[in-house]
Amino acid sequence: MELIRVPALNDNYIWILSDNNQQCIIVDPAESEPVLEILAQKKLTPTAILLTHHHDDHTGGVKGILKNFSNLPVFGPQETQVKGATQIVEQGDSVKINDFNFDVIDLPGHTLGHIAFYQAPYLFCGDTLFSAGCGRIFEGTPEQMYQSIQKIAALPDDTLICCAHEYTQSNLKFAHHIWPENTQISQYQEEVAAKRNKNQPTVPTTLKTERKVNIFLQCDNAQLQRKLNINQANPPLRAVFTVLRQLKDHY
């Protein structure tokens, strides 16, 4: 398999995963033009489009791609039907096409119907988990978002977090603001700054790395809880997450 990261719009990434037979799937196409360019350049034949949620910066390229590949199935949650999804999928479903075999994981929070597609080690998680951060809660609840992130956290360390935005540097700035004593966050902040200064991408990242630098995966850490002025013993972790997400919203 080859994972191809396609920059789009201001800070989006469209993902293309190709197999050894030059066939590929396209994930969250924000635009059609850069995707069509890559397909032509690499002589790839798309077999499906996968959509994680309904936002335009994840679905805007569907129509343009279908103009060129009219019979392409488009898999997505119910909320993406109006954006071109032809195959509606939900938790427990699988997307099986040739060498591709994705498990569908429900991840409500950012939107109510948000899903991810997982074929080890690739996790296409849309706007649920970012490197060093997580997505805004537009339609769901903090409880839903916390539980969705816990589903991701249960996956293996080598899982590749293929998120849809280049937000790592700003996420780390917030994390350092909250927890300046955390040397792993500070060190990663320097590494990411060096990459971004060269206009290099910071994703995909591994879940192993995220466990160290993503404070939204560390709600059970007593030191982080104290930084958030949560001083009770064993507080509800969803409450810790809620405080953290609210602070990020207003940072």
C-alpha contacts under 8 A as a table, 3 or more apart, distances in Angstrom:
res1	aa1	res2	aa2	distance
1	M	17	L	6.63
1	M	18	S	5.48
1	M	19	D	4.56
1	M	20	N	6.35
2	E	17	L	5.67
2	E	18	S	5.19
2	E	19	D	6.52
3	L	15	W	7.13
3	L	16	I	5.97
3	L	17	L	4.66
3	L	18	S	6.62
4	I	15	W	5.84
4	I	16	I	4.98
4	I	17	L	6.15
4	I	18	S	7.94
5	R	13	Y	6.20
5	R	14	I	6.08
5	R	15	W	5.02
5	R	16	I	6.55
6	V	13	Y	5.40
6	V	14	I	4.90
6	V	15	W	6.05
6	V	16	I	7.54
6	V	34	P	6.95
6	V	35	V	7.09
7	P	11	D	7.08
7	P	12	N	5.88
7	P	13	Y	4.70
7	P	14	I	6.34
7	P	34	P	7.79
8	A	11	D	6.55
8	A	12	N	5.02
8	A	13	Y	5.77
8	A	14	I	6.77
8	A	30	A	6.53
8	A	31	E	6.61
8	A	34	P	7.21
9	L	12	N	5.83
9	L	30	A	7.27
9	L	31	E	7.55
9	L	57	D	7.87
11	D	165	H	5.47
11	D	166	E	5.35
11	D	167	Y	7.67
12	N	30	A	7.35
12	N	57	D	7.50
12	N	164	A	5.54
12	N	165	H	4.48
12	N	166	E	6.50
13	Y	30	A	7.98
13	Y	163	C	7.56
13	Y	164	A	4.84
13	Y	165	H	5.63
13	Y	166	E	7.39
14	I	26	I	7.40
14	I	27	V	5.98
14	I	28	D	5.71
14	I	29	P	5.33
14	I	30	A	6.66
14	I	35	V	7.86
14	I	58	H	7.98
14	I	164	A	6.62
15	W	26	I	5.91
15	W	27	V	5.04
15	W	28	D	7.06
15	W	29	P	7.69
15	W	162	C	7.67
16	I	24	C	6.49
16	I	25	I	5.70
16	I	26	I	4.65
16	I	27	V	6.24
17	L	24	C	5.34
17	L	25	I	5.49
17	L	26	I	6.78
18	S	21	N	7.87
18	S	22	Q	6.11
18	S	23	Q	5.45
18	S	24	C	3.97
18	S	25	I	6.58
18	S	44	L	7.55
19	D	22	Q	5.75
19	D	23	Q	5.61
19	D	24	C	6.20
19	D	99	D	6.85
20	N	23	Q	7.35
22	Q	43	K	6.94
22	Q	44	L	4.92
22	Q	45	T	6.21
23	Q	44	L	5.57
23	Q	45	T	4.72
23	Q	46	P	5.64
23	Q	47	T	6.45
24	C	44	L	6.52
24	C	45	T	6.05
24	C	46	P	4.67
24	C	47	T	5.80
24	C	48	A	7.39
25	I	46	P	5.52
25	I	47	T	5.65
25	I	48	A	4.99
25	I	49	I	5.75
25	I	50	L	7.19
26	I	29	P	6.81
26	I	46	P	7.05
26	I	48	A	6.41
26	I	49	I	4.72
26	I	50	L	6.10
27	V	49	I	5.81
27	V	50	L	4.71
27	V	51	L	5.99
27	V	52	T	7.87
27	V	124	F	7.47
28	D	49	I	7.48
28	D	50	L	6.23
28	D	51	L	5.00
28	D	52	T	6.62
28	D	57	D	7.92
28	D	58	H	4.41
28	D	59	T	5.82
28	D	126	G	7.49
28	D	164	A	7.75
29	P	32	S	6.52
29	P	35	V	7.46
29	P	49	I	7.99
29	P	51	L	7.94
29	P	57	D	7.64
29	P	58	H	5.39
29	P	59	T	5.50
29	P	60	G	6.47
29	P	61	G	4.98
29	P	62	V	6.32
30	A	56	D	6.87
30	A	57	D	4.59
30	A	58	H	4.47
30	A	59	T	5.30
30	A	60	G	4.72
30	A	61	G	5.05
30	A	62	V	7.84
31	E	34	P	6.76
31	E	35	V	7.25
31	E	57	D	7.77
31	E	59	T	7.61
31	E	60	G	5.40
31	E	61	G	3.80
31	E	62	V	7.51
31	E	64	G	7.77
32	S	35	V	5.34
32	S	36	L	6.14
32	S	60	G	7.51
32	S	61	G	4.10
32	S	62	V	6.73
32	S	63	K	7.76
32	S	64	G	5.20
32	S	65	I	5.49
33	E	36	L	5.21
33	E	37	E	6.21
33	E	61	G	7.72
33	E	64	G	7.65
34	P	37	E	5.06
34	P	38	I	6.36
35	V	38	I	5.24
35	V	39	L	6.22
35	V	65	I	7.87
36	L	39	L	5.07
36	L	40	A	6.19
36	L	65	I	7.06
37	E	40	A	5.27
37	E	41	Q	6.01
38	I	41	Q	4.96
38	I	42	K	5.94
38	I	43	K	7.97
38	I	44	L	7.92
39	L	42	K	5.45
39	L	43	K	5.53
39	L	44	L	4.79
39	L	45	T	6.86
39	L	46	P	7.78
40	A	43	K	4.94
40	A	44	L	6.63
41	Q	44	L	7.93
46	P	49	I	7.82
46	P	69	F	7.95
46	P	72	L	7.50
47	T	72	L	6.18
47	T	73	P	7.35
47	T	97	I	7.33
48	A	72	L	5.48
48	A	73	P	5.12
48	A	74	V	5.83
48	A	75	F	7.36
49	I	62	V	7.86
49	I	72	L	7.17
49	I	73	P	6.44
49	I	74	V	4.67
49	I	75	F	6.17
50	L	74	V	5.92
50	L	75	F	4.89
50	L	76	G	5.99
50	L	117	F	7.91
51	L	54	H	7.57
51	L	58	H	7.06
51	L	59	T	6.99
51	L	74	V	7.36
51	L	75	F	6.08
51	L	76	G	4.69
51	L	77	P	7.43
51	L	80	T	7.21
51	L	85	A	7.62
52	T	58	H	7.68
52	T	76	G	6.08
52	T	77	P	7.00
52	T	114	H	5.64
52	T	115	I	5.00
52	T	116	A	5.74
52	T	117	F	7.65
52	T	124	F	7.79
52	T	125	C	6.94
52	T	126	G	5.61
53	H	58	H	7.11
53	H	76	G	7.06
53	H	77	P	6.68
53	H	79	E	6.78
53	H	80	T	6.10
53	H	111	T	6.98
53	H	113	G	6.61
53	H	114	H	4.85
53	H	115	I	6.69
53	H	126	G	7.40
54	H	58	H	6.90
54	H	59	T	6.56
54	H	79	E	5.81
54	H	80	T	4.76
54	H	83	K	6.67
54	H	114	H	7.97
55	H	58	H	5.58
55	H	59	T	6.44
56	D	59	T	4.99
56	D	60	G	5.08
57	D	60	G	5.84
58	H	61	G	7.74
59	T	62	V	5.64
59	T	83	K	6.34
59	T	84	G	8.00
60	G	63	K	7.29
60	G	83	K	7.95
61	G	64	G	5.40
61	G	65	I	6.25
62	V	65	I	5.30
62	V	66	L	6.18
62	V	83	K	7.57
62	V	84	G	6.64
63	K	66	L	5.10
63	K	67	K	6.26
63	K	84	G	7.27
64	G	67	K	5.24
64	G	68	N	7.04
65	I	68	N	5.44
65	I	69	F	6.14
65	I	70	S	7.91
66	L	69	F	4.65
66	L	70	S	4.59
66	L	71	N	7.33
66	L	72	L	6.66
67	K	70	S	5.64
69	F	72	L	5.76
73	P	85	A	7.64
73	P	86	T	6.12
73	P	87	Q	6.78
74	V	84	G	6.82
74	V	85	A	4.68
74	V	86	T	5.16
74	V	87	Q	5.92
75	F	85	A	5.50
75	F	86	T	6.25
75	F	87	Q	4.70
75	F	88	I	5.90
75	F	89	V	6.59
75	F	95	V	7.98
76	G	79	E	7.79
76	G	80	T	5.83
76	G	81	Q	7.35
76	G	85	A	5.62
76	G	86	T	7.80
76	G	87	Q	6.49
76	G	88	I	5.30
76	G	89	V	5.69
76	G	90	E	7.99
76	G	115	I	7.77
77	P	80	T	5.62
77	P	81	Q	7.31
77	P	85	A	7.80
77	P	88	I	5.29
77	P	89	V	5.28
77	P	90	E	6.10
77	P	113	G	6.02
77	P	114	H	6.89
77	P	115	I	6.74
78	Q	81	Q	5.58
78	Q	88	I	5.64
78	Q	89	V	7.29
78	Q	113	G	6.91
79	E	82	V	6.96
79	E	113	G	6.10
80	T	83	K	4.98
80	T	84	G	6.53
80	T	85	A	5.54
81	Q	84	G	5.35
81	Q	85	A	4.43
81	Q	86	T	6.61
81	Q	88	I	7.33
82	V	85	A	7.06
85	A	88	I	6.69
89	V	93	D	6.06
89	V	94	S	7.91
89	V	104	V	7.13
90	E	93	D	5.73
90	E	104	V	6.03
90	E	105	I	6.91
90	E	106	D	6.29
90	E	115	I	7.23
91	Q	104	V	5.22
91	Q	105	I	4.78
91	Q	106	D	4.96
91	Q	115	I	7.76
92	G	103	D	6.79
92	G	104	V	5.87
92	G	105	I	6.80
93	D	103	D	6.19
93	D	104	V	5.43
94	S	101	N	6.61
94	S	102	F	5.42
94	S	103	D	4.62
94	S	104	V	5.86
95	V	100	F	7.37
95	V	101	N	5.49
95	V	102	F	4.96
95	V	103	D	6.55
95	V	104	V	7.54
96	K	99	D	7.62
96	K	100	F	5.57
96	K	101	N	4.36
96	K	102	F	6.48
97	I	100	F	5.11
97	I	101	N	6.50
98	N	101	N	7.86
100	F	119	Q	7.60
101	N	119	Q	6.19
102	F	117	F	5.60
102	F	118	Y	5.07
102	F	119	Q	4.76
103	D	117	F	5.67
103	D	118	Y	5.08
103	D	119	Q	6.43
104	V	115	I	6.69
104	V	116	A	5.82
104	V	117	F	4.91
104	V	118	Y	6.49
105	I	115	I	5.46
105	I	116	A	5.10
105	I	117	F	6.38
105	I	118	Y	7.47
106	D	113	G	7.25
106	D	114	H	6.32
106	D	115	I	4.44
106	D	116	A	6.51
106	D	148	S	7.40
107	L	113	G	7.26
107	L	114	H	5.19
107	L	115	I	4.86
107	L	116	A	6.68
107	L	128	T	7.09
107	L	144	Q	7.82
107	L	145	M	7.24
107	L	148	S	4.71
107	L	149	I	7.63
107	L	151	K	7.99
108	P	111	T	5.76
108	P	112	L	4.68
108	P	113	G	5.57
108	P	114	H	5.03
108	P	115	I	7.03
108	P	140	G	6.21
108	P	144	Q	5.86
108	P	145	M	6.18
108	P	148	S	6.39
109	G	112	L	5.75
109	G	114	H	7.18
109	G	128	T	7.47
109	G	136	R	7.95
109	G	137	I	5.39
109	G	138	F	7.09
109	G	139	E	6.30
109	G	140	G	4.08
109	G	141	T	5.82
109	G	142	P	6.92
109	G	144	Q	5.30
109	G	145	M	4.31
109	G	148	S	7.29
110	H	114	H	6.84
110	H	127	D	6.74
110	H	128	T	6.31
110	H	135	G	6.01
110	H	136	R	5.65
110	H	137	I	4.37
110	H	138	F	5.20
110	H	139	E	6.05
110	H	140	G	6.16
110	H	145	M	7.09
111	T	114	H	5.33
111	T	137	I	7.06
111	T	138	F	5.95
111	T	139	E	4.76
111	T	140	G	5.83
112	L	139	E	5.61
112	L	140	G	5.28
115	I	125	C	7.04
115	I	126	G	7.82
116	A	123	L	6.86
116	A	124	F	5.50
116	A	125	C	4.56
116	A	126	G	6.80
117	F	123	L	5.88
117	F	124	F	5.23
117	F	125	C	6.76
118	Y	121	P	7.50
118	Y	122	Y	5.77
118	Y	123	L	4.53
118	Y	124	F	6.40
119	Q	122	Y	5.27
119	Q	123	L	6.57
120	A	123	L	7.17
120	A	159	T	6.60
121	P	158	D	6.37
121	P	159	T	4.56
121	P	160	L	5.60
122	Y	159	T	6.02
122	Y	160	L	4.98
122	Y	161	I	6.81
122	Y	162	C	6.88
123	L	159	T	6.63
123	L	160	L	5.82
123	L	161	I	5.38
123	L	162	C	5.69
124	F	161	I	6.68
124	F	162	C	4.89
124	F	163	C	6.13
125	C	128	T	5.88
125	C	129	L	6.58
125	C	161	I	7.02
125	C	162	C	6.33
125	C	163	C	5.46
125	C	164	A	7.60
126	G	129	L	7.48
126	G	162	C	7.57
126	G	163	C	5.13
126	G	164	A	5.15
127	D	130	F	6.87
127	D	134	C	7.15
127	D	135	G	5.12
127	D	136	R	7.96
127	D	163	C	6.37
127	D	164	A	6.20
127	D	165	H	7.59
128	T	134	C	5.61
128	T	135	G	4.91
128	T	145	M	7.65
128	T	148	S	7.67
128	T	149	I	7.18
128	T	163	C	7.80
129	L	133	G	6.27
129	L	134	C	4.28
129	L	135	G	6.07
129	L	149	I	6.85
129	L	161	I	7.75
129	L	163	C	6.71
130	F	133	G	4.90
130	F	134	C	5.01
130	F	135	G	6.93
130	F	161	I	7.57
130	F	163	C	5.69
130	F	164	A	7.83
130	F	165	H	7.37
130	F	167	Y	7.01
130	F	168	T	7.09
131	S	134	C	7.63
131	S	161	I	7.70
131	S	163	C	7.75
131	S	167	Y	7.17
131	S	168	T	5.23
131	S	171	N	7.50
131	S	202	T	7.89
131	S	203	V	7.11
131	S	205	T	6.50
131	S	210	E	6.48
131	S	214	N	6.82
132	A	168	T	5.91
132	A	171	N	5.46
132	A	172	L	5.86
132	A	175	A	7.51
132	A	210	E	6.32
132	A	213	V	5.68
132	A	214	N	3.95
132	A	215	I	6.80
132	A	216	F	7.72
133	G	167	Y	7.95
133	G	168	T	7.31
133	G	171	N	5.39
133	G	172	L	7.71
133	G	214	N	5.75
133	G	215	I	7.11
133	G	216	F	6.34
134	C	216	F	6.97
136	R	245	R	7.80
136	R	249	D	7.46
137	I	140	G	5.90
137	I	141	T	6.63
137	I	142	P	6.97
137	I	145	M	7.21
140	G	144	Q	6.29
140	G	145	M	7.10
141	T	144	Q	5.16
141	T	145	M	6.32
142	P	145	M	5.02
142	P	146	Y	5.96
142	P	238	R	7.23
142	P	241	F	7.36
142	P	242	T	5.62
142	P	245	R	7.89
143	E	146	Y	5.15
143	E	147	Q	6.22
143	E	238	R	5.89
143	E	242	T	7.70
144	Q	147	Q	5.19
144	Q	148	S	6.11
145	M	148	S	4.99
145	M	149	I	6.19
146	Y	149	I	5.22
146	Y	150	Q	6.26
146	Y	238	R	5.98
146	Y	241	F	6.59
147	Q	150	Q	4.94
147	Q	151	K	6.41
148	S	151	K	5.17
148	S	152	I	6.71
149	I	152	I	5.09
149	I	153	A	6.15
149	I	217	L	7.55
150	Q	153	A	4.81
150	Q	154	A	6.27
150	Q	217	L	7.89
151	K	154	A	5.32
151	K	155	L	7.21
152	I	155	L	5.58
153	A	156	P	7.96
153	A	207	L	7.41
153	A	217	L	7.24
155	L	159	T	6.70
155	L	207	L	7.90
156	P	159	T	5.60
156	P	207	L	7.29
157	D	206	T	6.77
157	D	207	L	5.03
157	D	208	K	4.53
158	D	206	T	5.74
158	D	207	L	6.18
158	D	208	K	6.39
159	T	206	T	5.52
159	T	207	L	5.48
159	T	208	K	7.80
160	L	204	P	5.85
160	L	205	T	5.67
160	L	206	T	4.67
160	L	207	L	6.52
161	I	203	V	7.33
161	I	204	P	5.30
161	I	205	T	5.25
161	I	206	T	5.72
161	I	207	L	6.53
162	C	203	V	6.62
162	C	204	P	4.88
162	C	205	T	7.15
163	C	203	V	7.27
163	C	204	P	6.97
166	E	169	Q	7.91
166	E	201	P	7.19
166	E	202	T	7.06
166	E	203	V	7.34
167	Y	170	S	5.68
167	Y	171	N	6.08
168	T	171	N	5.08
168	T	172	L	6.11
168	T	192	V	7.49
168	T	202	T	6.78
169	Q	172	L	5.21
169	Q	173	K	6.30
169	Q	189	Q	6.96
169	Q	192	V	6.44
169	Q	193	A	6.82
169	Q	196	R	7.96
170	S	173	K	5.02
170	S	174	F	6.51
171	N	174	F	5.30
171	N	175	A	6.25
172	L	175	A	4.82
172	L	176	H	5.95
172	L	185	I	6.99
172	L	189	Q	5.97
172	L	213	V	7.97
173	K	176	H	5.25
173	K	177	H	6.19
173	K	189	Q	7.52
174	F	177	H	4.96
174	F	178	I	6.29
174	F	248	K	6.99
174	F	251	Y	7.25
175	A	178	I	5.17
175	A	179	W	5.98
175	A	180	P	7.68
175	A	185	I	7.23
175	A	214	N	7.65
175	A	215	I	6.59
176	H	179	W	5.02
176	H	180	P	4.64
176	H	181	E	7.88
176	H	182	N	7.45
176	H	185	I	6.52
176	H	186	S	6.59
177	H	180	P	5.79
178	I	227	K	6.81
178	I	228	L	7.71
179	W	182	N	5.74
179	W	224	L	6.95
179	W	227	K	6.76
180	P	183	T	7.69
180	P	186	S	7.28
182	N	185	I	5.55
182	N	186	S	6.43
183	T	186	S	4.92
183	T	187	Q	5.93
184	Q	187	Q	5.20
184	Q	188	Y	6.11
184	Q	212	K	6.64
184	Q	213	V	6.33
185	I	188	Y	5.15
185	I	189	Q	6.00
185	I	212	K	7.47
185	I	213	V	5.08
186	S	189	Q	5.00
186	S	190	E	6.50
187	Q	190	E	5.25
187	Q	191	E	6.46
188	Y	191	E	4.94
188	Y	192	V	6.05
188	Y	213	V	7.29
189	Q	192	V	5.22
189	Q	193	A	6.06
190	E	193	A	5.08
190	E	194	A	6.26
191	E	194	A	5.26
191	E	195	K	6.47
192	V	195	K	5.05
192	V	196	R	6.12
192	V	202	T	6.66
193	A	196	R	5.14
193	A	197	N	6.02
194	A	197	N	5.20
194	A	198	K	6.67
195	K	198	K	5.29
195	K	199	N	6.29
195	K	200	Q	4.97
195	K	201	P	6.87
195	K	202	T	7.14
196	R	199	N	4.53
196	R	200	Q	5.26
196	R	201	P	6.80
196	R	202	T	7.72
197	N	200	Q	7.45
202	T	205	T	6.98
205	T	209	T	6.84
205	T	210	E	7.29
206	T	209	T	5.30
206	T	210	E	6.37
207	L	210	E	4.86
207	L	211	R	6.12
208	K	211	R	5.37
208	K	212	K	7.04
209	T	212	K	5.40
209	T	213	V	6.48
210	E	213	V	5.14
210	E	214	N	4.99
210	E	217	L	7.44
211	R	214	N	5.96
211	R	217	L	6.01
211	R	218	Q	7.18
212	K	215	I	7.96
214	N	217	L	5.59
214	N	218	Q	6.99
215	I	218	Q	4.94
215	I	219	C	6.85
215	I	224	L	7.99
216	F	219	C	6.10
216	F	241	F	6.55
216	F	244	L	7.41
218	Q	221	N	5.45
218	Q	224	L	7.57
219	C	224	L	7.13
219	C	225	Q	7.07
219	C	237	L	5.82
219	C	238	R	7.98
219	C	240	V	5.85
219	C	241	F	6.08
220	D	224	L	7.99
220	D	225	Q	7.57
220	D	237	L	6.29
221	N	224	L	5.36
221	N	225	Q	6.29
222	A	225	Q	4.93
222	A	226	R	6.26
223	Q	226	R	5.17
223	Q	227	K	6.40
224	L	227	K	4.98
224	L	228	L	6.44
225	Q	228	L	5.09
225	Q	229	N	6.43
225	Q	230	I	5.13
225	Q	231	N	6.90
225	Q	240	V	6.93
226	R	229	N	4.85
226	R	230	I	5.28
226	R	231	N	5.74
227	K	230	I	7.44
228	L	243	V	7.54
228	L	244	L	7.57
230	I	235	P	7.69
230	I	240	V	7.65
232	Q	235	P	5.95
235	P	239	A	7.23
235	P	240	V	7.29
236	P	239	A	5.32
236	P	240	V	6.73
237	L	240	V	4.98
237	L	241	F	6.22
238	R	241	F	4.98
238	R	242	T	6.09
239	A	242	T	4.97
239	A	243	V	6.35
240	V	243	V	5.31
240	V	244	L	6.29
241	F	244	L	5.05
241	F	245	R	6.07
242	T	245	R	5.18
242	T	246	Q	6.13
243	V	246	Q	5.21
243	V	247	L	6.21
244	L	247	L	5.17
244	L	248	K	6.29
245	R	248	K	5.06
245	R	249	D	6.16
246	Q	249	D	5.01
246	Q	250	H	6.50
247	L	250	H	5.37
247	L	251	Y	5.99
248	K	251	Y	5.00
